[in-house]
Amino acid sequence: MRVVTRFAPSPTGMLHIGGARTALFNYLFAKKHGGKFLLRIEDTDRERSTPEATAAILDAMEWLQLTPDDPPVMQFSRAGRHAEVAHEMVARGTAFRCYVTPEELQARRDLGEEKRLAARAENISENEKSALLAEASALLAPFRSPWRDGGAPPAADTPHTVRLRAPDGGEQTVEDGVQGAVTIQSSEIDDLVLLRADGTPTYMLAVVVDDHDMAVTHVIRGDDHLRNTFRQIPIYTAMGWDIPHFSHLPMIHGNDGAKLSKRHGALSTTVYRDLGYLPEGLKAYLLRLGWSHGDQEIFTEEEAVRLFDLGGINKSPARLDLEKLGTVNAHFIRECETERLFKLLTPFLEAVGLFSAEAAERILKALPSMKDRGATLVELAEAFRFLGVK
């Protein structure tokens, strides 16, 4: 089996540090095993997806030198294929047409919540409370249409969605490459919508179809998708497809342990480029952000490809430390070949008015002895101010 991984960002915003780490881990895992690393732009959310965000993601991936082995796949362009699979599932009996309106579904949810609140009252017996909770659970469970199990459906032209026929009873377990065995009750998996009433596919369906068609063998993504995995596996099973190996990465937190935000440095990946970090410096730091190999702190890309494994990923959230990032980046500045470093540094020198054609030769000559003067290209450019180059 040839290993195939994918990175699948949504173009509703820039590529942030967490996404960059996910892309890196997918890239390294594929390269370690002599496999393929693929990129898919998940643009099914037509209201929020933008060409600008897609361009920014591709720009960031190019700067990080995380080059996919095939051209990027645009998910929305495959909508016809996604719908084809949904209709095949209906024919197989693993999905069904649902004629319930959104208003009816919401009314059931509201009623179920009212029952749950009533069951918390202290002046009712345990038996009454149990009965109310059971009734609420039934109301909030996946809606079982009369026609789901063979009943007569409405007229063919009645608006409807297509829903997965979710598993009934028992437990569902995922053997996760990072989290270990994770188990939930089958009752927690709903009859999720595969096709909307307008015939367009949902994200849940599109992801599974695309991963299958792209021959993805290992899905490595953030643990905010762990619950989605339990909803996606029944689609693989319904179609008789091989289920990929899943590995869910813990989130990145700030250095104070709180959820990562802009105040912690949760910036677009290309902002780090503009702040003067080298791509190899950022990648080396991201590699150690939740993964380890003994006591080694800094890895070249060749070492990272050779040593990376899923077993080295910590189950706990990693903490972003900008001071440590600066230390790692400073190492790669010192190791950078002088001619390349000069080209990278030139825009930063120009930005502070310290570069001219006349000064270029002096700057290039002084650069080898100046490499240790900054943790970023911004700091290194400022260091040249003291040489009086203009």
N, C-alpha and C positions, 0 to 999 in steps of 0.2 A: 504494500500500500504506500503510495507516494503521499507525503504530508502536504496538505494545502491549508493555509490559513488565510484569513481576510481581515481587513480593517474596514468598518462600515459606518463612517460618520454621517450625521444628518446635517445638511447644509442650511441650518437655521441660525447659524452663528459661526464664530471663528473656531479654529482648532485650538483648544485650551490644553493646559499642561497634562491633565488626566488623559485626554484623548491621545496626545503625543506619546505618552508612556504605553498606552494600549497598543498603538501602532508599532512601537519599538519592540514590545514583547512578541507580537505576532510575527514581525519581520525576523527577529532572532531565532524564534522557534523553527520557522520554515527553513531558514538558511542552515541551521545546525543539522537538520535532518535531510538536507539536499532537496528540499521541496520547493513549493511555490508560495509566494506572498502576493495576495490580490487586494485590490482596492475597489470598494463599492460605495457609491454616493447614494444614500437612502433619502431620496427626494420625493417620497410619496405624500408628504405633508405639503400640498401645493400652496396653501395660504402662507406658510412660514418659510418655505425654502426659497432661496434667492440665488441668482447667478453669481452675485458678488461673494456670497459665502462659499459657494462651490469653488470659485477661483482662489479665494483665500486659503481654503483647505489644500488645494493642489499646490499652491505656492509654498505653504508651510512644509508639506511632504517633500517637495523638491529640495528646499533648503536643508532639511534634516537628512537628505540623501536616503530616504526610505522609499526607494523606487519599486513600484509593483512590477511583477513579471509579465503581466498582461495589461492592456489599456484599461482604464477605470470603467466600471459598469455603472450606468445610470439606472437606478431601480425603476423609476416611473416609466421608462421606455419599454419595460417588460410587463406592463399591466395586462396585456392580452394573454400572456402566458400564465400569469397568476390566476386570472379568471378561468382559464381553461382547466387548471387543476381543481379549482373550487367546484366546477360543474362535474368534473370526473368523480370527485368525492361524493357528490349528490347521487350520481349514478351507482356508485359502489355502496351507498347506504351509510357512509361514514360522515356525511354532512346532510343537512336538511334545509328546506326553505322555511323561513319563519315570517309570519304575517303580522306579528305583534307590532304595534306602533310604538315609537319612543315614549309617547305620553303614557301608554298602558304600562310599559316597563317601569317608568318612573313612579307611577302610582303604586305599583307592587312594592318597590323599594321603600317608598314613604310609609306604606302600611306596615311593612316588616319592621321598620325602625320604631314606629309607634309601639308595636308589640314588645320590642326589646326594652324600650323605656318603661312600659307598664310592668314588665317582669322584674324590674329593679325595685319596685315598691315594697316597703317593709311590712305592709299590712295584709299580704296575701300568703297563702300556705305554700310550702315547697312544691306540692303537687301542682297547684295552680301556676306557680312560677315555671315549673318544668314544662307544663303544657303550653304556656305562652311562648317560651323560648323555642320549643319544637315547632310551633306554628310559624314563628318569625323566621326560623331557619329554613323552613319549607318555602316561605314567600321570597326569601332572599336568595335561595338556591337558583341554579341555572333554570331558566324558564323551560318547562317541558311542554311543548305544543301538542295538541291532540293529534296532529298529523306527524309528529316527530317519530312515533312508533307505529306508523301504518294507518293512521286515521285519514279520512278524506280531506284534502286541502281545499281552500277556496278556489275561485276561478283563476285560470292561468295568468290573466292580466292584472291580478291584484298585486299592488306593490309589496315587495318582500326583501328580506335580506337572506343571505346564506350563512348558516351557522354550523360550526363543528359539532358533531355528536360526541360530547365529552365522555370519558370513561365513567362508569357507574360503580361505586363501592370499592372498598379496599384502599390500599395505599399506593403512592407513586414515589419511587426513589431515583435520585440522580447521583451517580458516582462522579463527583466533581474533582477535577485535577488539582484544585487548590483547597476547596472547602471540605473535601471528603464526601462521605455519604450524607445526602440531604433528603429527608422524607417528608411528604405532606399527605393529607387525606385526599382521595380522589374527589370528594365532595367540594373541595376548595377550587376545583377546576371548572370553569363555567363553559357553557355552550357559546364560545366566543364567536363574534361575527367575522366571517371570512370575506364576504362581499357585501358592500353597503347596498342600500336600496337603489342607488344610481348605477350599480354594476361595477363600481371601482373597488379594487382590493384593499384590504386593511394591511397595516404594517406586519401583524403577526403572520399572516399568510405569505406576504411577499418575502419576508426574511427566510422562511423555511424553503420556499420554492427556489429562491436565488442561491441559497447555500447548497441545496441539492444539485442544481444545474451547474454550479461552479465547482462541484466535486470537493467542497470544503470538508476536510476530515477533522479539524480541530477548531472549535469556536472559543476564542480567548477574548473576554470582554469584562466590563465592570460588573461588580456584584449587584448593582441596581437592576441588572437584567436576570438575576437568578430566578425570580418568580416567573418571568416570561418563559424560561426554559421548560417549566412544567406545562405551560399552555402550548408550547410549540412541539414538544415531543409527540403528543397525540396526532399531530398532522403528519409527521414522518411515519408513524405507525399506520395511520389510515391509508397512506399511499404505498405502504410496503417498502419504504426507503430505508437505507442505512442511517442510523442516528450518529451524528458526529460526537466526538469527545468534547465535553464542555469544561471550561475552566473559568471561574469568575474571580476577578481581581478586586481586592479591597480598595475602597476609596482613598483618596489623598486628603489629609487634613492639614490645617495650618499648624505652626509650631506650638500653638497653645492647645492643640487637641480638638479645636472646634472645626466644623465643616469648612472646607476651603472656600474662601471668598476673595474678592479683589484686594481687600486690605491685607491678606496674607501673601499676595503676589500671584493670584490665580488669573494670570493674564493670557492673552492670545499668544500662541507660540511665536509668531512673527514679531511680537513686541520684544521678546527676549533677544531676537536677532538685532532689533533696533537699539537695544540697550548695550550691545557689544559683546554678546556671548557667541562663542563659536558653536557650530552645529555638533561637533564631536564632544565639546564640553558639556552641552545640555544633554546629549544622549547618554554620556557616561554618568552624569548625575542621575538622570531618570532611571537608568538601569539599577542603581543602588537604592532607589526609592521604593522599597518594598521587596527587594530581591537581594540575596547575598550569596557569596561563595567564600566561605571561610572568613578570614580577616582582610581580604583584599579590598581596597577602597576604590582604585582607579583601574579601568579596563580599556584597552584598545578595542576597536571593533572586531578585530580578528580574535582576540581573547574572548570577547563577549559571545560571538557566534559559537566558539568551541565549548564554552563553559555553561552557557545558559540552559537552565532546565526548570520545569514547572515546580519541582520539589523545593527549589530555593526560594519560592515566593512566600512571604509571611502572610498569615491569615488576618493579622490586625492591620488597621489603616496605617499608611505611611504618613510621615509629617514633613511638609515642605520647609526646608531650611535654606534661606537665600544666602546666608553666610557660607554654608557648605558648598552651595552651588558656585559661589565666587572662588572658593579654594580649588575646586575641581577645574573650573574654567581657566584659572591662572596656570595650572599645570599644562593644559593643552596650548595655551598661548606660548609658554616657554618651549614646548616641543614643536611648535609650528615651523615649517620651513620658511625661511626669511622672505623669499620672493612672494610666496603666497600670503604671508602675514602682511606684507607691504600693500598688496592689492586689497586685502580686507580692511586694512587700517585707513587707506586713503580717503574714503567718504567721511570718516569720523574726523580726520584732520581738516578736511575741507569745511566741515560743519562748524568748526571753531576757528576758522580763518588761519590755520597753521600749515597750509599746503600751497605750494606753487611749483611751477615747472622748474624754477631755479633751485628750489629747496629739495626737490625730489631725490637727487643724488646724495645729498647730505643726510636726509632722513633714512634712506636705504642703508647707507654706510653705518649709521649709528644704531640701527634697529637691533642687531644681535645683542648689543650690550644693554638695551632698554627693555627687553622682553619681560623682565621681572618687575617692571615698574607699574603694572596694573593687572587687576583681576578681570577686567573687561576691556574691550577696545576703546570704550569711552574714556576710561581711566588712563589707558596707555597713550591716547591722543593728547590728553591734558598734560601728561608727563613731558611731552615734547615742547610745551610752552617754555620750559626753563632753558631749553637749548637756543631759544630765540630764532627758531626757523620760521620763515614766512615766504 
